[in-house]
């Protein structure tokens, strides 16, 4: 029992990332009808927002510490971050340690701006072109974004630690009534899951309970009629693109401590997220979230020693296998609406 | 000639001339001159031109004619490479059986994957092929290289070792892939004045196959079968209503393009007896899509242009470095020179992917028909100019209104 719960928990963090990216992809597909291959790159840029903020906050100047000497007998030079100078050593250190959560605030405007810029500058011209063209141009965009990041940050992964308060693990087994040490789980992954749930809940309630969201949903159902009612649906859809970019970006920011960001992390997630979207059903938001978690958990179960000894390599292919089976038996996906992209 | 009409014969002759004279054409600059870095006439690169040309021609038969966008074509290339290296390991270094076997394996794989994937169309087809290719990649990378059953040799890549059986390997034969004794690395260097031209056996094998494959694709394009494939692209529903089942045609196209890819993979192993899993990764599949689009899908010559264009610029841009740039802009004042070099720096050397991405985006945005459409537009521009002259003459004689 505890082993099963442990595997479910292990699947949750990857599942959360899949779900968040797939949610953004589905938002874009559902509103604009565009298949966005650059979404993985947006996730990656989010992660690099965290990297950037951490680097900015730890910008340092050199002070000479008169009290200590180095091995040559000269006064020791110490790197002192500016924030510690401005806010005092304790608050300054805390700010640096908490740079990843702080990057959430930093990344939202950045990602919204990038999203709106991409939509207005590029995607707008591709509404009437075939899906293949949209895939190709966003694929090109993904390459360009990726290479720009590579140019500025290099090709190596950049470790971006979580705040020390969440660096350790928690013993969830005790809380759930199992033996101690049965289920030990890194705290940051729990945070990631909670954060993902929060974002997903936020997006859904935004669509469900605000006037703006209502109009967007109406536009997703019938764009033309909404336009005829005198509503500028294009502008709202642009904003939705920005929001989808921000969701991907936030997923990336919070993922940075789990996996040190490198420039091609987006591509790795993109392929899987597409599979997730298709399994969940093109254009279905709950489907994307459900399939994201489902596939994440399935992947984690397939990685157990038992599974890999029974069927070697199952952990590598499980997601694709599921996708193939779903596509062949139920092409509209788990929760896809009848008739949407069903051929 | 050969069942082609006049225009196609001309095209075939042009391609044949380009392919056979490539060592001259691609080496226009003297070896010691500053421009020698733009030369592409060395064996390695010419082989890549021909191999990727074959690969993209095959991809174009599927994507250009039927409109099915496969995002997993590199899988066939990969299995083709593995198949060829296994022939090298078990039987002989002769490339003929290796290439034949890689084509057969490519076809079998394409038949299996195509049979399942073609049940869906549009984006679902893309995702299915992508899923299959990624599965093949993951399996080749990890599971199929365990000590008990080592089919792919995992991360190291499959290669020929000294203790491999090589049953039919004669002692007098070269210890490298060869064509009935002629080593694929055999190279004849001809020096004419300041120029050095390389004639490489491996390249000519690839080029000959490229020509045969180009001819085949031409025949397919012009055949009733090709017409059916076009019908799938333009309106599959209507095709079904006229009583034709589209799936066998699409499957045939898929298998043919898989065979082309298998052949390309076999050739890749033939010029360099090594097969790695990274050839199957989805970025490799993306590259062939890039080449096809850049050249112009659905055209005959487009795929070759696209493959050549990308491979050439990949090579050239990655070779240029800051020193070369400083050399070019040396005539400018120092400050301006440094400024220009600093601006160009991200686009060259290791950054050539960025240049490629931008180029690709520009082509998709402004030239959906690829380089071929670009050429046609330029051609039309000239024709219209001459046409305008005629029109002007006509209006001069009879003033309007």
Contacts between the chains, C-beta under 8 A, distances in Angstrom:
chain1	res1	chain2	res2	distance
A	35	B	123	6.1
A	122	B	365	7.8
A	125	B	365	7.0
A	129	B	368	7.4
A	131	B	122	6.6
A	131	B	123	5.8
A	132	B	67	7.7
A	132	B	69	5.1
A	133	B	364	6.2
A	133	B	368	6.5
A	135	B	69	7.2
A	135	B	123	7.7
A	135	B	126	7.3
A	136	B	289	7.1
A	136	B	293	5.7
A	136	B	360	7.7
A	136	B	364	4.9
A	137	B	361	5.9
A	137	B	364	4.5
A	137	B	365	6.4
A	139	B	286	6.4
A	139	B	289	7.9
A	140	B	357	5.3
A	140	B	358	7.8
A	140	B	360	4.3
A	140	B	361	3.8
A	140	B	364	6.1
A	141	B	357	7.7
A	141	B	361	6.3
A	143	B	353	6.3
A	143	B	354	7.7
A	143	B	356	7.1
A	143	B	357	3.4
A	143	B	360	7.2
A	144	B	354	6.2
A	144	B	357	4.0
A	144	B	358	5.9
A	144	B	361	6.6
A	146	B	353	7.9
A	146	B	357	8.0
A	147	B	351	6.4
A	147	B	353	4.8
A	147	B	354	3.7
A	147	B	357	6.0
A	148	B	346	7.8
A	148	B	354	6.8
A	150	B	351	7.9
A	150	B	353	7.9
A	151	B	346	4.9
A	151	B	351	5.9
A	151	B	354	6.9
A	267	B	283	7.2
A	271	B	130	6.4
A	271	B	134	6.4
A	271	B	282	6.0
A	274	B	127	5.9
A	274	B	130	7.5
A	275	B	127	6.5
A	275	B	130	8.0
A	275	B	131	6.3
A	278	B	123	7.7
A	278	B	124	6.6
A	278	B	127	5.1
A	282	B	123	7.5
A	312	B	143	4.8
A	312	B	146	7.0
A	313	B	138	7.1
A	313	B	139	5.6
A	313	B	142	5.9
A	313	B	143	3.1
A	313	B	144	7.9
A	316	B	135	7.6
A	316	B	138	3.6
A	316	B	139	6.7
A	316	B	141	7.7
A	316	B	142	5.8
A	316	B	143	7.0
A	317	B	135	4.6
A	317	B	138	5.7
A	317	B	139	6.6
A	320	B	131	3.9
A	320	B	132	7.2
A	320	B	134	5.7
A	320	B	135	4.6
A	320	B	138	8.0
A	321	B	135	7.3
A	323	B	127	6.8
A	323	B	128	7.7
A	323	B	131	5.0
A	324	B	116	6.9
A	324	B	128	6.3
A	324	B	131	5.7
A	324	B	132	7.3
A	327	B	120	5.9
A	327	B	124	5.7
A	327	B	127	7.0
A	327	B	128	5.8
A	328	B	116	6.7
A	328	B	119	6.1
A	328	B	120	7.7
A	331	B	120	6.0
A	331	B	124	6.3
A	341	B	122	7.1
A	341	B	123	7.0
A	341	B	124	7.7
A	343	B	120	7.1
A	343	B	121	5.5
A	343	B	122	6.0
A	343	B	124	7.5
